[in-house]
């Protein structure tokens, strides 16, 4: 296999792991390495990362701003579905992997590479996501996953390898957490979090303030939607990427979107993580609220029945599967009338809808009123209830 690989495209962050992986692939496979650094809104300084990749041995280094594509083509379609994994997790890491893989494959085609590579470990979900997406997009490409191949077993081993190969890295033995950040969230794993009884430490914060440090005054905002997608905040039109940046700023300020959970990884183990999803939590609450007045009851019921399955597809790496694409078509059809405005109060970790309106509202005050009306005959309810109760009467004669 290694003799067939002349060029590899590596997903490269510039950190310790992928820097070591770059040098290791070049040395072990005796091939050229091209790197891709995807800016998905991780908030890290990417200036000079291409020079670092080239200095570490890459023959070419791509650094691309994919934030708008990420928000428009991945975050927003997923949020139209209402997807949430195991009833809690808004899938911030999961949804980024299919976009990174898409660009890896596109660059592999452009560069004439025979393989792509990633830095995911053999214990995690990301290896599955990267590789299933690659298989769906181009099954002829091979995947190199060094953590499943090499004899480096720890971060200390990686540090020694980096030192021996002259690889500069600011990371020390004392790094506390494994983190992943993008426009949708920031995740924390490792350190004291490996004991599910331990409370998260003070360093497990990146996007949100603590509730104790959140303002004592609430803040009210409005979000406008068109066909299930947010298009404006407080009346100001924005792109999908700008929407996420603004909502992250607002949510982070008020400590909204902190989640501490133990989840079930696709590979079979349980894992504890802390997630910060400030903008996504606000967006989820507002979108769900608007659906309350714009979606037909039975349509919503069918869609809600698909949420766990859709969320599992995203979490497990099946974004490019035919079943996800088919369900997405149904989801998008269901969102045709999810247009309108939601008003929310942001306060101490909560995003609370306080008002909603839509040109497609199904709410009728003349039907729902507790006052006198001339459109609903309350006596009709007796027959409705009697018919509903027929099956409960059993075989009564």
Phi and psi in degrees as a GROMACS rama.xvg file:
@    title "Ramachandran Plot"
@    xaxis  label "Phi"
@    yaxis  label "Psi"
@TYPE xy
-63.2245  -30.5261  UNK-2
-69.1861  -24.0039  UNK-3
-82.8197  -12.363  UNK-4
-97.8903  112.916  UNK-5
-104.541  -25.7053  UNK-6
-148.103  139.944  UNK-7
-128.257  142.67  UNK-8
-107.687  119.666  UNK-9
-107.337  132.855  UNK-10
-73.0358  113.551  UNK-11
-123.178  124.4  UNK-12
-101.296  -17.2267  UNK-13
89.3616  -2.61335  UNK-14
-81.9103  -173.646  UNK-15
-58.3293  -52.7645  UNK-16
-59.6501  -53.1305  UNK-17
-73.6902  -23.961  UNK-18
-67.8207  -43.4662  UNK-19
-65.4059  -41.2082  UNK-20
-61.2318  -42.0992  UNK-21
-55.8803  -52.1377  UNK-22
-65.821  -38.422  UNK-23
-65.8499  -44.2952  UNK-24
-61.8198  -45.4715  UNK-25
-59.575  -41.6917  UNK-26
-75.4145  -45.0757  UNK-27
-74.6542  -40.8352  UNK-28
-96.1835  -7.31996  UNK-29
51.7646  51.0438  UNK-30
-136.286  171.315  UNK-31
-83.607  146.904  UNK-32
-123.888  126.826  UNK-33
-107.637  138.315  UNK-34
-110.307  149.888  UNK-35
-124.156  120.901  UNK-36
-111.211  113.94  UNK-37
-98.8266  121.675  UNK-38
-86.9063  104.444  UNK-39
-108.566  18.1963  UNK-40
91.5863  27.314  UNK-41
-72.5914  -9.82318  UNK-42
75.4401  7.46614  UNK-43
-92.5015  153.317  UNK-44
-74.7342  116.817  UNK-45
-101.555  -2.03967  UNK-46
-61.105  129.476  UNK-47
86.3678  -1.79616  UNK-48
-71.1872  -28.4051  UNK-49
-69.0766  -40.2362  UNK-50
-62.3405  -38.0452  UNK-51
-64.9565  -41.6289  UNK-52
-62.0995  -43.9402  UNK-53
-64.7153  -39.0826  UNK-54
-67.2532  -26.6711  UNK-55
-85.2335  -9.20106  UNK-56
128.287  -2.5745  UNK-57
-68.6314  146.513  UNK-58
-88.2875  -19.2706  UNK-59
-158.244  144.721  UNK-60
-131.856  118.347  UNK-61
-95.498  131.885  UNK-62
-126.756  115.077  UNK-63
-128.318  136.19  UNK-64
-87.4465  106.627  UNK-65
-111.069  18.2038  UNK-66
-62.4748  -45.5853  UNK-67
-65.9722  -42.6759  UNK-68
-63.004  -39.8183  UNK-69
-60.2754  -49.1342  UNK-70
-67.7051  -46.2444  UNK-71
-70.3415  -44.9787  UNK-72
-103.029  -6.33369  UNK-73
-128.869  -57.8258  UNK-74
-63.1808  -51.0941  UNK-75
-64.5031  -45.2491  UNK-76
-59.0461  -38.9584  UNK-77
-65.6104  -39.9765  UNK-78
-71.8648  -26.4631  UNK-79
-61.3009  -28.6551  UNK-80
-80.5623  -17.4923  UNK-81
73.7442  20.9752  UNK-82
-63.4433  135.378  UNK-83
-152.244  125.765  UNK-84
-85.9645  129.115  UNK-85
51.9773  34.2777  UNK-86
73.4846  5.93202  UNK-87
-142.532  -39.2441  UNK-88
-91.6081  127.072  UNK-89
-89.1082  15.5182  UNK-90
66.3846  35.8987  UNK-91
-63.2516  -42.8648  UNK-92
-74.9652  -43.5309  UNK-93
-55.9152  -43.7713  UNK-94
-75.6593  -15.5741  UNK-95
-78.912  -27.4864  UNK-96
-65.9968  -39.9255  UNK-97
-64.4855  -31.1643  UNK-98
-71.095  -44.9865  UNK-99
-58.764  -44.2992  UNK-100
-64.0851  -40.0515  UNK-101
-55.9933  -44.9747  UNK-102
-71.5293  -35.9932  UNK-103
-57.4473  -45.6693  UNK-104
-67.3188  -42.4114  UNK-105
-62.4705  -41.6793  UNK-106
-69.2157  -37.6664  UNK-107
-58.8704  -41.098  UNK-108
-65.2086  -44.6245  UNK-109
-65.7707  -33.6131  UNK-110
-95.3547  -5.00868  UNK-111
70.5338  33.3746  UNK-112
-82.6492  153.055  UNK-113
-100.874  -8.7565  UNK-114
-151.689  158.825  UNK-115
-120.141  162.51  UNK-116
-142.845  151.853  UNK-117
-139.642  166.797  UNK-118
-105.074  16.6428  UNK-119
-71.664  147.209  UNK-120
-84.1289  169.045  UNK-121
-77.2932  -1.97512  UNK-122
-100.11  -17.3653  UNK-123
-97.5233  177.97  UNK-124
-80.0421  -29.2541  UNK-125
-62.47  -34.6103  UNK-126
-58.1567  -39.7231  UNK-127
-67.6366  -44.3657  UNK-128
-63.0951  -47.406  UNK-129
-60.1791  -45.3344  UNK-130
-78.8636  -34.3967  UNK-131
-67.6054  -38.7441  UNK-132
-64.7367  -41.3922  UNK-133
-61.5109  -43.5834  UNK-134
-60.2023  -41.8984  UNK-135
-68.3273  -36.0805  UNK-136
-86.1625  -35.5139  UNK-137
-162.113  91.9328  UNK-138
-66.3813  -11.3325  UNK-139
-78.0091  -18.3775  UNK-140
-76.7384  136.251  UNK-141
-86.9392  157.186  UNK-142
-120.104  130.849  UNK-143
-104.416  123.104  UNK-144
-123.396  86.9284  UNK-145
-54.8388  -35.04  UNK-146
-62.7931  -17.8082  UNK-147
-97.1676  -4.106  UNK-148
-117.222  -42.5215  UNK-149
-81.1137  176.347  UNK-150
-101.179  12.8425  UNK-151
-82.4774  122.203  UNK-152
-109.8  -6.65248  UNK-153
-154.011  171.184  UNK-154
-63.4824  -34.7032  UNK-155
-63.3369  -40.7163  UNK-156
-61.4774  -40.5191  UNK-157
-64.9802  -39.5141  UNK-158
-63.4126  -40.2619  UNK-159
-66.0562  -40.9175  UNK-160
-62.0092  -44.5082  UNK-161
-60.8523  -43.2928  UNK-162
-64.0393  -42.4529  UNK-163
-66.4911  -26.4317  UNK-164
-105.195  10.7067  UNK-165
66.5415  31.4645  UNK-166
-91.8002  120.733  UNK-167
-77.2891  132.36  UNK-168
-150.847  134.137  UNK-169
-81.7193  -6.04091  UNK-170
-77.0428  137.703  UNK-171
-111.721  175.325  UNK-172
-63.2029  -17.743  UNK-173
-90.2997  8.27985  UNK-174
-58.8556  129.561  UNK-175
-87.1739  -47.435  UNK-176
-120.327  156.314  UNK-177
-94.0214  121.441  UNK-178
-121.453  148.635  UNK-179
-137.14  125.83  UNK-180
-131.403  142.585  UNK-181
-155.47  -168.146  UNK-182
-60.2582  -25.0487  UNK-183
-93.7442  -35.1471  UNK-184
-163.102  178.52  UNK-185
-135.925  132.31  UNK-186
-111.563  149.791  UNK-187
-129.131  128.561  UNK-188
-138.326  158.589  UNK-189
91.7423  -170.886  UNK-190
58.9558  -141.325  UNK-191
-66.7075  -14.7119  UNK-192
-70.9245  -14.7893  UNK-193
-68.4517  -17.2183  UNK-194
-100.275  110.408  UNK-195
-63.6784  -11.271  UNK-196
-84.8057  -23.2169  UNK-197
-70.9602  137.54  UNK-198
-73.7097  147.192  UNK-199
-59.3833  141.616  UNK-200
-75.7817  173.94  UNK-201
-66.2142  -19.2675  UNK-202
-87.1415  -6.21703  UNK-203
-84.8539  48.6963  UNK-204
-138.144  136.028  UNK-205
-140.689  -43.0866  UNK-206
-106.523  -20.6382  UNK-207
-120.343  145.991  UNK-208
-81.1692  161.358  UNK-209
-70.1528  159.827  UNK-210
-60.9525  -33.9279  UNK-211
-64.7982  -30.5345  UNK-212
-95.3242  -3.39217  UNK-213
-70.2627  152.895  UNK-214
-57.8986  148.147  UNK-215
-84.1379  -4.89372  UNK-216
-110.512  138.04  UNK-217
-75.6542  165.01  UNK-218
-133.55  132.94  UNK-219
-106.884  133.177  UNK-220
-133.01  164.938  UNK-221
-123.735  146.39  UNK-222
-125.824  126.824  UNK-223
-95.516  139.52  UNK-224
-122.678  148.47  UNK-225
-132.543  117.934  UNK-226
51.3267  42.3181  UNK-227
90.3584  -7.9416  UNK-228
-107.186  136.915  UNK-229
-68.9791  134.978  UNK-230
-126.7  -15.0698  UNK-231
-156.347  149.874  UNK-232
-122.684  127.494  UNK-233
51.8174  37.8883  UNK-234
82.1579  -5.32645  UNK-235
-93.5384  118.524  UNK-236
-65.0663  137.623  UNK-237
-142.789  159.027  UNK-238
-76.9077  164.794  UNK-239
-54.9878  -43.6962  UNK-240
-63.0384  -41.6679  UNK-241
-65.4702  -36.3509  UNK-242
-58.5801  -47.2723  UNK-243
-65.7534  -41.375  UNK-244
-62.2395  -45.1084  UNK-245
-66.6755  -44.051  UNK-246
-66.9394  -34.1704  UNK-247
-63.4487  -40.4185  UNK-248
-62.9612  -45.9616  UNK-249
-68.2885  -45.4111  UNK-250
-66.8501  -41.6789  UNK-251
-61.6825  -38.922  UNK-252
-59.4695  -35.3427  UNK-253
-103.078  12.063  UNK-254
66.8162  30.2222  UNK-255
-91.4458  135.866  UNK-256
99.0832  17.3714  UNK-257
-83.6907  131.672  UNK-258
-137.612  129.432  UNK-259
-120.388  114.177  UNK-260
-147.462  159.236  UNK-261
-107.149  121.143  UNK-262
-116.393  168.624  UNK-263
-99.7623  110.9  UNK-264
-70.1495  152.799  UNK-265
-62.3513  -33.2184  UNK-266
-73.4239  -9.17199  UNK-267
120.183  -11.5717  UNK-268
-102.024  162.97  UNK-269
-91.9607  146.158  UNK-270
-139.145  139.469  UNK-271
-103.894  133.418  UNK-272
-146.274  158.68  UNK-273
-112.876  129.993  UNK-274
-121.819  138.193  UNK-275
-115.539  118.587  UNK-276
-134.179  66.3183  UNK-277
-64.2358  -54.106  UNK-278
-66.9955  -40.9843  UNK-279
-62.8865  -36.2644  UNK-280
-66.1485  -40.8603  UNK-281
-65.3792  -45.4282  UNK-282
-61.5832  -42.267  UNK-283
-61.497  -46.0324  UNK-284
-64.1499  -42.801  UNK-285
-68.3451  -43.3199  UNK-286
-63.4356  -45.078  UNK-287
-63.1673  -37.9767  UNK-288
-66.6114  -41.973  UNK-289
-64.9338  -33.797  UNK-290
-61.422  -26.878  UNK-291
-59.5948  -31.1428  UNK-292
-106.027  -5.1587  UNK-293
-116.423  -15.7316  UNK-294
-104.335  135.388  UNK-295
-60.8842  145.201  UNK-296
-57.2146  -48.1875  UNK-297
-71.6202  -35.0979  UNK-298
-62.3801  -43.4618  UNK-299
-63.4142  -38.6304  UNK-300
-63.2209  -43.5849  UNK-301
-64.8737  -45.4804  UNK-302
-60.1682  -45.0263  UNK-303
-62.3808  -32.209  UNK-304
-66.8317  -21.992  UNK-305
-89.3226  -14.1046  UNK-306
-57.4739  -50.2199  UNK-307
-59.7596  -39.2387  UNK-308
-67.6272  -44.6797  UNK-309
-61.844  -45.2771  UNK-310
-61.3726  -39.7192  UNK-311
-64.2131  -38.3953  UNK-312
-60.684  -44.675  UNK-313
-66.5407  -47.3419  UNK-314
-63.003  -40.0323  UNK-315
-86.9464  -4.99136  UNK-316
99.9664  18.5906  UNK-317
-104.049  37.7084  UNK-318
-59.1443  -39.8597  UNK-319
-92.9734  20.4932  UNK-320
-83.2589  153.871  UNK-321
-63.6451  -32.5491  UNK-322
-68.8716  -38.5239  UNK-323
-66.3977  -41.8702  UNK-324
-66.0604  -36.5204  UNK-325
-68.6541  -43.6466  UNK-326
-64.4809  -36.8089  UNK-327
-60.3613  -37.881  UNK-328
-62.3047  -41.2345  UNK-329
-65.7432  -44.6679  UNK-330
-56.3031  -49.3522  UNK-331
-63.1452  -35.9113  UNK-332
-63.4604  -39.5107  UNK-333
-66.8231  -18.6376  UNK-334
-95.721  4.85936  UNK-335
-56.7233  -32.4307  UNK-336
-109.541  10.6456  UNK-337
-84.2479  70.7298  UNK-338
-128.345  134.069  UNK-339
156.415  -159.123  UNK-340
-132.561  137.783  UNK-341
-119.773  134.945  UNK-342
-103.157  133.291  UNK-343
-130.538  148.402  UNK-344
-104.466  125.963  UNK-345
-103.093  123.963  UNK-346
-162.388  121.638  UNK-347
45.7796  56.5587  UNK-348
86.2756  2.35658  UNK-349
-121.813  143.523  UNK-350
-117.363  104.373  UNK-351
-110.829  111.573  UNK-352
-64.7623  133.346  UNK-353
-122.463  -3.435  UNK-354
-172.702  151.127  UNK-355
-152.817  146.396  UNK-356
-149.95  152.082  UNK-357
-158.878  142.669  UNK-358
-67.641  -13.7784  UNK-359
-109.455  22.4154  UNK-360
-60.1287  135.473  UNK-361
-96.7533  0.254643  UNK-362
-79.8555  129.335  UNK-363
-121.219  112.046  UNK-364
-62.4452  -32.9854  UNK-365
-70.5867  -20.7514  UNK-366
-87.7707  -39.1262  UNK-367
-85.1771  -13.1164  UNK-368
-60.6068  149.262  UNK-369
-89.1649  -5.85984  UNK-370
-87.0105  176.277  UNK-371
-64.2679  139.048  UNK-372
-140.835  166.426  UNK-373
-123.159  22.4023  UNK-374
-116.317  -5.89725  UNK-375
-137.635  122.326  UNK-376
-94.7338  106.917  UNK-377
-61.8236  -25.4997  UNK-378
-65.1854  -24.8777  UNK-379
-61.6703  -24.9134  UNK-380
-63.9168  -26.5606  UNK-381
-62.7993  -45.6097  UNK-382
-65.5037  -38.3562  UNK-383
-60.2644  -45.6146  UNK-384
-66.8192  -39.2769  UNK-385
-62.4518  -42.5908  UNK-386
-66.7834  -39.8972  UNK-387
-63.6225  -27.8938  UNK-388
-90.7603  -0.825998  UNK-389
-56.1842  -47.0006  UNK-390
-69.413  -21.7577  UNK-391
-79.3903  -12.8003  UNK-392
-82.0926  -9.33833  UNK-393
66.0307  -135.323  UNK-394
-105.95  33.2613  UNK-395
-59.2422  135.924  UNK-396
